[in-house]
Amino acid sequence: MSTVMKISPQGQIRIPKKVLAELNIVPGDYIEVDVESGKAVLKPRKLIDPSQGWHWTREWQITETEADNEIANEELSPTFNTPEEGLKWLKE
């Protein structure tokens, strides 16, 4: 898809809604701009709060996927009425 945009006197462009939708970006998101072979290439970038970065590590995502699969397959522990019951179950 090709779209022509006009550069404002401040050096800004306005990205059409159809392009925003296709890239799954919203106002306030960030765009990375690379110059490749004399062409500007725009890449959507989502910034992550540093305090939440652990959630996006490869290791966490693998563990999260495993947990989701266990839930989907109903491979869950029983319900415990006390912490002691849960600890006893874990030790068995």
N, C-alpha and C positions, 0 to 999 in steps of 0.2 A: 504494500500500500504506500503510495506516495502522497504527501501533503505539503503544500507550500505555506510557509508562515513568514510574516513580515517582522523584521527586527526593529524594535522601537529605538528612539534616540538614546535611551539608557542601556541599550544592548540586550534587551529582554525579548523573549518570544512568548506567544500565547499558544499553548498546546490545545488543539481541538478536543472536545469531549470524546469523540470516537477513538482518538488515539489514546487518551487517558484510560478509557474503558478497555481497549485491547491490551494495554500494558498493565492493567490492574493497579493503577496508581490513582491517588486522590490529591487534591490540593493540600500542600503541606509536606508531602513526601519529598524525598531527595532523588535527584538524577545525577548520575556520573556521566561526564562527557569525556570521550576519548577522541583523539584525532588519528585516524587510520587511513593511510594512503591519500591524504588530502581531504578526507571526509569526516564530518562530525558524527560520532556514533553515541547515541543517548542510551544509557542503561539505567533502569529503575534500581534504586537501592533503598533498603529498609534499614533504618538505624535501630540498634538494640540498646536499651538502657544497660549500662555496664553491670548493674546489680542483677540483671536477668540473663546475662551471657551464658551462665552455666546450662541453662535450659536448651541452648542451641548447639552444645558440643556434640560431636559424633557419638561419644559414649552414652550421653544421656538420651539421645534420640533412639539409639539401639535398644536401650533398656525400656524406654517408653513404648516402643513398638512391641517388645516382648510382653509387657504388661497389658497392652491393648489386646493382643492375641489371646492371652490367658483369660481376660474378661470375656472376650467374644466366645471362647470355647468353654465358658463357665468353669474354669479351673481355679476356683476361689477357695480360700480357707473357710472353715465354719465360722459362725458368729460366736463370739466369746462374751460372757457376762462380766468377767473380771480380767485384769491384766495377768493374773496368775494362771488362769485357764489358757490364755494365749501363749504365755511362756512355756507352759507344760507341753502344749501342742507343738511348739517350735522345737523343743528338745527331743521329741519322739521321732 
